[in-house]
């Protein structure tokens, strides 16, 4: 009988200012629902979901954190063992975008380079109220050497892609960690569009499909 491989577990922690839509992004991904009623997260919330990618089953742990200042002291302990840090801002609020630098610095203070960081511009449905352009988000991601994507939890835009992209990167890093460290080469075959996006975000990598 072939050995049963251990279920891979990945921890994704969602960070960002209050009311940027972290809970809404998670809820849309988990249940494909959106609640128009705003209710601030108190402390930390946790959800778990099984996801399938190619020949692998993974268990995702999604940690929803409060954006209020009074809960900031709790954040470092949840960042410490995370696989992915999802930094969310509201495209209709420039201040939340500017504050992402502080969140990213906090993640790197705890995890160094041992974590994938994704910058997420949420609420793209607020077209008339947009204060941060796609180009600004992309430029900030390049400056800070993080991944970038825009979403709308309300419209369901790019929510599943965002999480799937994170898992695809983790999949690659797990399978070819040694090669990545030495050659920056990727040579596996999860769905092509994941790697097209990876190539945009990490142009220094060679992606073999």
C-alpha positions as CSV (number, residue, x, y, z in Angstrom):
1,X,0.0,0.0,0.0
2,X,1.3,3.4,-0.9
3,X,2.1,5.7,2.0
4,X,-0.5,8.4,2.8
5,X,1.1,11.8,2.5
6,X,0.5,14.2,5.3
7,X,-2.1,16.9,4.7
8,X,-0.3,20.2,4.0
9,X,-1.5,23.0,6.3
10,X,-1.0,26.7,5.5
11,X,-1.8,29.6,7.7
12,X,-3.0,32.8,6.0
13,X,-3.3,35.9,8.3
14,X,-5.3,38.8,7.0
15,X,-4.1,42.2,8.2
16,X,-5.0,45.9,7.5
17,X,-6.8,48.9,8.9
18,X,-10.3,48.7,10.3
19,X,-13.2,48.5,7.8
20,X,-11.0,47.7,4.7
21,X,-13.0,44.5,4.2
22,X,-10.8,41.7,5.6
23,X,-13.7,39.8,7.1
24,X,-15.8,40.3,3.9
25,X,-13.0,38.9,1.8
26,X,-12.7,35.8,4.0
27,X,-16.5,35.4,4.1
28,X,-16.8,35.6,0.4
29,X,-14.1,33.0,-0.1
30,X,-15.5,30.6,2.5
31,X,-19.2,30.9,1.9
32,X,-19.6,32.9,-1.3
33,X,-21.6,35.5,0.7
34,X,-21.5,39.2,1.3
35,X,-23.0,41.0,4.3
36,X,-23.7,44.7,3.8
37,X,-23.9,45.2,7.6
38,X,-20.6,46.3,9.0
39,X,-19.5,44.7,12.2
40,X,-15.9,45.2,13.4
41,X,-13.9,42.1,14.2
42,X,-13.1,41.8,17.9
43,X,-9.6,40.5,18.5
44,X,-8.9,37.5,16.3
45,X,-11.2,35.1,14.4
46,X,-10.2,31.8,12.8
47,X,-11.7,29.7,9.9
48,X,-10.5,26.6,8.2
49,X,-11.1,25.2,4.8
50,X,-9.8,22.3,2.7
51,X,-8.7,23.1,-0.8
52,X,-7.6,21.0,-3.7
53,X,-4.7,21.9,-6.1
54,X,-3.6,19.5,-8.7
55,X,-2.8,16.2,-6.9
56,X,-2.6,17.8,-3.5
57,X,-5.1,18.5,-0.7
58,X,-4.3,21.4,1.6
59,X,-5.9,22.7,4.7
60,X,-6.0,26.5,4.9
61,X,-6.2,28.3,8.2
62,X,-7.6,31.8,7.6
63,X,-7.0,34.2,10.5
64,X,-9.0,37.4,10.5
65,X,-7.5,40.1,12.6
66,X,-9.0,43.3,14.1
67,X,-7.8,46.5,12.5
68,X,-8.4,48.7,15.6
69,X,-5.4,50.0,17.4
70,X,-6.4,48.5,20.7
71,X,-5.9,45.0,19.3
72,X,-2.5,45.7,17.7
73,X,-0.6,44.0,20.6
74,X,-2.2,40.7,19.7
75,X,-1.1,40.7,16.1
76,X,2.6,39.7,16.3
77,X,1.9,36.3,17.9
78,X,-0.5,35.4,15.0
79,X,2.0,36.6,12.4
80,X,4.8,34.5,13.8
81,X,4.0,31.1,12.3
82,X,2.1,32.3,9.2
83,X,2.7,31.1,5.7
84,X,1.1,34.1,4.0
85,X,0.3,37.6,5.2
86,X,-2.6,39.2,3.2
87,X,-2.4,43.0,3.7
88,X,-5.7,44.5,2.7
89,X,-6.5,48.2,2.0
90,X,-9.6,50.0,0.7
91,X,-9.1,51.4,-2.8
92,X,-11.5,54.2,-1.8
93,X,-9.4,55.2,1.2
94,X,-5.9,56.5,0.5
95,X,-4.9,56.4,4.2
96,X,-5.5,52.7,4.4
97,X,-3.2,52.3,1.4
98,X,-0.5,54.4,3.0
99,X,-0.8,52.4,6.2
100,X,0.0,49.1,4.4
101,X,3.7,50.0,4.8
102,X,3.4,49.7,8.5
103,X,1.6,46.4,8.3
104,X,4.2,45.0,6.0
105,X,7.0,46.2,8.2
106,X,5.3,44.5,11.2
107,X,5.1,41.2,9.2
108,X,8.8,41.4,8.2
109,X,9.8,42.2,11.8
110,X,8.2,38.9,12.9
111,X,8.9,36.7,9.9
112,X,11.7,38.2,7.9
113,X,11.6,36.8,4.4
114,X,10.0,33.5,5.5
115,X,6.5,34.5,4.5
116,X,4.7,35.4,1.4
117,X,3.2,38.9,1.5
118,X,0.2,39.8,-0.7
119,X,-1.0,43.4,-1.0
120,X,-4.8,43.4,-1.7
121,X,-6.7,46.5,-2.9
122,X,-10.3,45.7,-1.9
123,X,-13.6,47.4,-2.8
124,X,-13.0,47.9,-6.5
125,X,-16.8,48.1,-6.8
126,X,-16.6,51.6,-5.4
127,X,-15.6,53.0,-8.8
128,X,-16.7,56.6,-8.3
129,X,-15.0,56.7,-4.9
130,X,-11.7,55.2,-5.8
131,X,-8.7,57.1,-4.4
132,X,-5.9,54.6,-5.2
133,X,-5.3,53.5,-8.8
134,X,-4.3,50.0,-9.9
135,X,-1.0,51.5,-11.1
136,X,-0.2,52.9,-7.6
137,X,-0.9,49.5,-6.1
138,X,1.3,47.7,-8.5
139,X,4.1,50.3,-8.0
140,X,3.9,50.0,-4.3
141,X,4.1,46.2,-4.6
142,X,7.2,46.4,-6.7
143,X,8.7,48.9,-4.3
144,X,8.1,46.6,-1.3
145,X,8.8,43.4,-3.2
146,X,5.4,41.9,-2.5
147,X,2.6,40.3,-4.6
148,X,-0.4,42.4,-5.6
149,X,-4.0,42.0,-6.7
150,X,-7.3,43.9,-6.5
151,X,-10.5,42.5,-5.3
152,X,-14.2,43.2,-4.5
153,X,-15.6,41.1,-1.7
154,X,-19.0,42.7,-2.5
155,X,-19.0,41.7,-6.2
156,X,-17.0,38.5,-5.6
157,X,-14.2,39.8,-7.9
158,X,-10.8,38.0,-7.7
159,X,-11.5,36.5,-4.2
160,X,-10.9,32.9,-5.1
161,X,-8.1,33.8,-7.4
162,X,-6.3,35.7,-4.5
163,X,-6.3,32.7,-2.2
164,X,-5.6,30.2,-5.0
165,X,-2.6,32.3,-6.0
166,X,-1.3,32.2,-2.5
167,X,-1.7,28.4,-2.4
168,X,-0.1,28.0,-5.8
169,X,3.0,29.9,-4.6
170,X,3.2,27.7,-1.4
171,X,2.8,24.6,-3.6
172,X,5.7,25.7,-5.7
173,X,7.9,26.6,-2.7
174,X,7.2,23.3,-1.0
175,X,7.9,21.2,-4.1
176,X,11.0,23.0,-5.2
177,X,12.4,24.9,-2.3
178,X,16.0,24.0,-3.0
179,X,15.8,24.9,-6.7
180,X,14.1,28.2,-5.9
181,X,16.8,29.2,-3.4
182,X,19.6,28.4,-5.9
183,X,18.2,29.1,-9.3
184,X,14.9,30.9,-8.9
185,X,13.4,28.4,-11.3
186,X,9.9,26.9,-11.0
187,X,9.2,23.7,-12.8
188,X,5.8,22.2,-11.8
189,X,2.4,22.3,-13.5
190,X,-0.4,23.8,-11.4
191,X,-2.9,25.7,-13.6
192,X,-1.2,28.0,-16.1
193,X,-2.9,31.2,-15.2
194,X,-1.4,31.0,-11.7
195,X,2.1,31.1,-13.2
196,X,1.2,33.8,-15.7
197,X,0.4,35.9,-12.7
198,X,3.5,34.8,-10.8
199,X,5.6,35.8,-13.9
200,X,4.1,39.3,-13.8
201,X,4.8,39.7,-10.1
202,X,8.3,38.0,-10.1
203,X,9.9,38.8,-13.5
204,X,13.3,37.6,-12.3
205,X,12.0,34.0,-12.1
206,X,12.0,31.5,-14.9
207,X,8.7,29.6,-15.0
208,X,8.7,26.3,-16.9
209,X,5.3,24.9,-17.9
